[in-house]
Amino acid sequence: MSSDDYFNLASVEGMANSLNRKWQVYPNDVIPLWLASPDFRIAPEIKEALHHAVDAEDLYYNSDDPTREAMAEKIVRVNGQEVTSDDVMISQGVEPLLWLAVMHACKEGDEVVMPNPMYNGFVHVMEGLNTKPVYWDLDYEDGYRFDEERLKEIVNKDTKLLCLCNPHNPAGRVMTREELKAVADIAVDNQIKVFMDE
């Protein structure tokens, strides 16, 4: 079996009968696209490593140093940013990191700009920390385009953080280089921190 065959998605019927929570919420004729939970089969290498850890009864907390080193190397190689493993933090997902970012960048009542529509987990964090979400409406008619002029109109002295997903969640659109540069320029000009879920 080739790796292409191995990672083909299972049938919708097979997925609907899985234990994955997203497939248990709606009837079988509804395909849920709301949870970032992959429907691919587990890679053989991962299964083997898990079986090995269970057989060796080695299920203890380990250092995240190798993961942080690999992430730092990737950021240097792909993104061209000079970072070390000391600059990388491992988390259980985007929301715990967003909590930390908002707590660091904002105090109660500060404005946080985020696109509309937006992954609802971001909204829950803003509400939980009593910041003021300000929505940057994306251009639906133009494929959820990020309009920099709209962003310029929204930001002000109370804006402390700009939160983005790229690719955008839920629309899936990838920001262009020009859009990213425009966001960066606006953030720098207004001394706004940016949280980017990529």
Protein Blocks (a to p, Z undefined) as FASTA:
>chain_A
ZZklmmpccdfklmmmmmbfklmmpcfkbccfkbccdfbdcdfklmmmmmmmmmnopabc
cdfklmmmmmmmmmmmmnopacdfklpccdfbjklmmmmmmmmmpcehiacdddddddfk
lmmmmmmnopacddddddfknoopacfklmmmmpcfklmbdcddddddfkopacdfklmm
mmmmmmmmnopacdddZZ
